[in-house]
Amino acid sequence: MKIEAIELVNFRPFKNARMTGIPSLCVIVGANGSGKSTLFDVFGFLKDALTDNVHKALSKRGGFREVRSRNCRGPIKITIKFRQKHTDPLVTYHLAIDEKKGRPFVSREILKYRRGSRGKPWHFLDFSNGKGTAVTNELEQVADVNELEREEQTLADPSILAIKGLAQFQRFPVAMKFGRLIENWHVSDFHISSARRVPDDAYAEHLSREGENLALVTQYLFEHHRELFDKVCSKLAARVPGLDRVEAKTTEDGRVLLKFRDQAFKDPFLARYVSDGTLKMFAYLVLLYDPSPHPLLCVEEPENQLYPILLEELIEEFRLYAIRGGQVFVSTHSPDFLNGARLEEVFWIEKKDGYSHIRRAKDDPQIAAYMEQGDKMGYLWKQGFFEGAFTT
């Protein structure tokens, strides 16, 4: 899946913001409090709403009135445009949430496809206040809009997303596919302190948000996907200066211990003694080489605890993940990380009069001209060419 555009209305600082031309690797910068984390939370909000309902997703964030932009009226609106593959038609998912008598409800939910460059999009799901219709036949079998077979449905509660219920049934294929995409979005906010903990005996296949299950996922890769484990270890040795080799040793109780060999020393040392930067780089490689990769990764400030020299290496790994078919959103405050970014990959968030706006570096003639002359993005940002995006 590749998201191509996001439109937000009345979602916290985004009173009316648009983000278009989104690439497979998207790097976002902005001042503290500008809305970078909030932009990522759009995905988290949709995932929570799908898991439970919009009422619980809003309550988790302080309630409807805390989420709706201050001094604004009308519904909260989220619109996402995406393609499952680059050859597939553009899909638009639109969600509007309003409040009545102190309780939020879905005032409109639409999932629509544009089959060609002309004509109106086909609505495959269209619900208002808990009632609506959904198309039940496969898209590939339909040549004309009049061939769409629609089924009327009534939800148990108007705060439930229609795609939540319909995604459980194969007769609603479009809703099912989009629901699965939302479920598999992943936000990473890795904490070194969490990753260094020794977990109780358990089982984990995917790295968690803060990385506290890193040891368990490492063991899973070692036991069930040895080729990927070996690739992660070789990548780490190639990316981290001075690191000659990474090895794994299985203890008598079946646990996997990582041993790192430094070029300057004869004897290897255990993972718990490695630097924060090396451990964090290892964790990101584990995330990026997951045998069942997430269609969308959101990574917050990956530069923390990483050596500046590793940052351009890391952005290259993010780019390789995107090339393999995923999509990556990264927020950063680091000029060194930004120096590894390309012109078309960078957006920045600017806050004016209390509301946030999203700008694309490619659309700024001055930034584009400097980049064409060989400048690097991080240097331009540090010198103040990104209006409103201070390095604070």
N, C-alpha and C positions, 0 to 999 in steps of 0.2 A: 504494500500500500504506500502511496505517496500523496501527502497532503499538498495541495497547490495553493490554497487560499484559506484564510480565516477572517471572519467578520464578527466583531463583538459590539454589542450595544448594551449599555447599562450594566456591564460586568465589572464591578469595583472601579479601578481608576480608568477603565476603558469605556468612556461614555459613548464613543462612536469611533471605532478603530478598525482599520483594514490592513491585512497583510497578504500581498499577492506575489505571484512568481516565486513561491517558496521552493528552494532546491532540496536535494536529497540530504545534504549536510547544511544545516542552518545555524549560524553563530549569532548570538544575540548579546548586545552590550547595552549599558545604560547606567545611570547614576543609581545609588542606593535609594530604594523606595520608588523607583520609576515604574515598576510593574513587571520585571522579568519573571519573578517567581509566580506572580498572578497569571501571567501568560501560560506558564507550564501547568498551573492549577486548573486551567480550562479542561485539560485532558483528565486530570484527577477528578474534577467535578463530574464529568460525563461518566467516568468509570464508577464513581460512587453512586450516581443516579441510576445507572444500569443495575448495579448490584442490589441496591435497596429501592429508593425512589427519590424524587427531587426534594421532597420535604426533608428527608434525613440528610441528603447531600448539602442542602442549604443550612440545616441546623448545625452540622459539623463545622460550618464556616461562620457561625454567628447569626444565622437566620436570613430571611429574604431581604430585610431592610439593611442589613450589614453588607450583603453582597451587591445589591443594586447600587449603582453609582450615586454618590451623595448629591442631594438637591435635584434629583431627576425623577421623572414620572414615567409610567409605562412599564412594559415587561422587560425582563432580562432576555437578551437574544444571543444565541450562539449559532453561527453558520460555518460549516466546514465543507470545503470542496476538495475532492480527492479522486484518485484513480487506483484501482487495484493493481493494474499493470499499465504500462505506458500506451499500450494499444487499446485499452478498454475505454468505454465512454466515461465522461466526467460525471461524477456523482455528487449531489449536493444534499447535505443533511442540515436541516434547519430546526432549531428548538427555541420556543418562546415560552417563558415562565412568568406567570403573573400571580397576584395574591388577591384573595377574596375572604373577607371576615377573618383575617389573620392567618389564613392557611394557603400555602402556595399550591398552584396547580399548573399543568401543562396546557397553556392556552392554544398552542399550535405545534405540531410536530410533523415534519415533511421529509420524505426521502424520495429524491427524484433523479432521473437519469436524462442526460441529453444524448440522444442517439446519433445526431449528426450536427453539422454546423448551422443548420437552419431549423426553424420550427420551434414550438414550445417543448420544454422538457416533459417527459412522462412521469407522472406521480405514481410511485409504487407504494407509498405509504402516506396517508394524509389523515391526521387525527386532531381533534379539538375537544378539550375538556373531557377526555376519557372515551370519546366515541369517534369512529372513523372507518376507513376502508383500507385494505391492503391487497396487493396483487398476488395471486397464488400460482401463476404459471411461470415457467422459466423464461428469462429474458431472451435466451438464444432461440427460443421457439417462436418468438413474436416478431412479425415484420411490420405490423401496423398497430397504431394505438387502439384501434377498435377491437383488436384481438385480445386485449388485456382482460383477464378474468379477475374481478374484484369481489372481495368478501367483506361484509360489514362485521365489525367487532365492537364490543363494549368492554372496557377495562374495569377491573374491580375497584379501582381508585383513580381519580383524575391526576394524582401526583405520580403515577407509574408511567414510565416511558413505554410507548407502544412497542418499540423494538425489543424491550425486555421480554415481553410475553411472546411476541411473534417469532423471536429468534430461537425459541425452543422447538419450533415445528418446521419440518422440511418443506411443507407446502408454502412457506413464506421464505423462499431462498434468498431474496435480496436483504431482507431484514436479518436473517440468520447470519449472513456473511458480515454485515456491518457490526452486528452485536459481538461477534467473535473478535473482530478487529479492536473494538473498544476494550474488551476484556484483556487483550494481550498487550496493550500499551504499558510501558514501564517508565517510571521516574526514578532516577538514581541520585541520591544525595549521600554519597559514601563518607563514612566516618572511620578514621583510622582506629580510634579507641574501641569502636564496636567490632572491627575486624580482628583485633588482637585477642578478643575473648576466646576462651576455650569452651566450645558449646557442649552441652550434654549430648549423650548418644541420641542421634536423630537422623533424619534423611532429608536432603534438599537437592533439587535439580537445577534451580535457578537462583541467581544471586538476588538477595533482598534489597530493599531501598537503601538501607544504611550499611549493608555488607556484613552484618554480624554472623551470617551463615557461610562465610567464605571458606572455612575449613571443610564444611560438609559438602559444599558444591565442588571443591577441589577433589575430595575423595570420590564423589560421584563421577567426575570426569576421568579420574585415574582408573576407576574400576570398569566403567561402561563405555567410555569414549577415549580410549588411550591415544588414538591418533590426534585428537584435538588437544588433549592434555600435553602431548609432546610438542605440538605446534605452539601452544601458549608458552611453554618453557623456552623453546628456541627463540620465539619472538621477544621474550623478556630479555634473554641473554644478548640478543642483537640490539635491542633498544636502549638498554641501560649501560652506560660507559663503565668499563672495568669489570663487568660481570661476565665471567667466562662460561659458566654452565649452571643450569638448574637441574637438580636430580630429585627423585622421589624415593623414599624408603618406607616400606610397610612394617609396622611394629607387630609384635606378637599378638596384640589384641585387635589387629586389623586396621588400625588407623594409618593415615598417610602423613609422613613428615616430609616437608620440603627442605632440601639442603642446597645452599647457594655457594658457589665457588668463585671467589674473587681472584683475579689474575695475579694479584700481589701476594697471595697467601697460598700455602700448600694445602692446608686442611679446609674443608668446607664448614659452613656454620648453618645453624637451623634458622627457619623462617622467623621465629620470634625475636631474633637478634638483628634482622635486617632493618634498614632505614625505613622511615615512613614513606618516603618517595618510591622506593623499590616495591614495597608492599602494595601501595596504591596502584602503581602501574600494573602489577600482577593482577590485582582485582579487576581493573578495567579490561585487561585482556581476557580474563575469565568471562566477564560480561559480554564482550564483543565476539567471542568465539563459542557462545552458547550453542549446543547442537540443535536447539529449537529456538532460533532467534526471535526477538520481539519485532513486530513490524514497525514500531516507533519507540525510540529511546529518547528520553529527556534527561540531560545530565546537567546538574547545577554546579557551577564553579569547579571544574575538575582540577584547576591549578593548585588548589590548597594542598600543601605538603609535598608538592612535586618540584623537582629542580627545574629551573627555567629551560635548561638544555633538553629536558624531556618533553616539553610542551609541544614543540613542532612535530616530534615523533608521535605524540598522542593524537594530535589532530589528523595526522595521516592515517592512523588506525581507525579513527571515526569515519574518515572518508572511504577507506576500504570496506568498512561495514556497510556504508550506504551503497557502494558499488555492487556489493553482493546481494542487494535487494531491500535492505532496511532503510529507515529514515532516522536521522539524528538531529535533535535540537540541543544546542549547548549554550548555556549562559556563562559569561566570563567577565572578570575584571582585569585580566592579565594582558598587557601589550605583547608579551612573549608568545602567548597562545594565539593571539589575534594575528601576529606576524605570519603564522602558518596558514591563514585563511585567504581564500580567493575573493575577488571583488563581488561576485554574484552570490557568495555564501553569507554575506554579512548584513544584518539589520541592526538598527538601534532604536531604543525607546526614548522618546523625549516627552517631558512633562511640562505642560503649559496650563496655567490657570487652574491647577488642581487635577487636570485630566491627562491621560497618557495617549500618545500617538506613536505609531510604528512607522519608521522610515527605512528605506532600503538604500544601502550604500551605492549600489549600481545606478540609482536615479540621481545621485548628486554629481553634477558635472565636474566640480573641482576634485573630488575624491577620485572619480574615474580617470581624470586626466593625470593625476599624480601616480596612480597605480599603473597606468599605461607607460609611464616614464621609468618605472622600476621601483617606486617606493613600496614600502610594506605597510599593511593595514594598521598594525599595532603602533607604528611610529606616527602615523597620521592621527590616530585616535588620541595618543598621548599629547600631541601638539595642538589639540583642540579643534580639529576639522570636523568632528561630529558634534553638531550643535545640540547642546543640552545633555550630552552623554559624558559626564565628568568621570574621571578615574577615581572616584571616592569609594 
